[in-house]
Amino acid sequence: MVLQKKNTSEKKDKDWFMFAMGLSGHLFSDYVSLKTMFQMETLAFAQSNLVGMAEVAEKSFKLYLAMHEKLENSLSHYSTKYGHNLEKLRTQAAEFNNIFNDDDVKQFTKPFDDKRGALYQHLRYGSEKTIDGFSTNLGVVMPIVEKIFFNSVLRLEEKDKKMVNNSSLLRFLIVDNEFHQSNNRDVLIQAVKANNPYFTEYAEYSWDIEHEQKRMLEAIRQHEANNRVN
């Protein structure tokens, strides 16, 4: 088997929970991949890195909004209303967190101000019928994307924050959970950690979750042991 897909007999929407959980898995993988490629080969992978930055920003905004708005039709809502319009996503996200109104975030999202994603297509394919070209500085863009990403996954209500980060690839890497499935854990962590003002906060939160889970597991084991004795 190379690749198989499983079709449904009818179109099915996704509520906020199913949409967010599926999206978060891809988002964390995309972020770790982007940060690793950016640190290892900023220029050699420049085109791929820039596409990755747009991807991470878009998915971050959509995850953040899904966790705040909690719509029953999240899958169709965020695709039909926003598409690849990062500026419109940013504006809506700023209703919940004013940090998304920061000038640097605005400067990054402003060129992505259409639903069909003309600039996004240009970045992916190298040409687009309404765009002649672009200029940027990846070293300036990366910290902005990182700001969007971490403020999207950390600035949530505690219950939602734990839900999003509990099974994230990044948390698994930090606490060395077997589910990270990486052959180069130290390399990935160092890449994420580089020039990252949010790393310490995220690492501490990851360990908070880990310690809480271990306490809960120990309590269950102790309860079962007491029942066996009785």
Beta strands, then each sheet from edge to edge (+ up, - down):
end
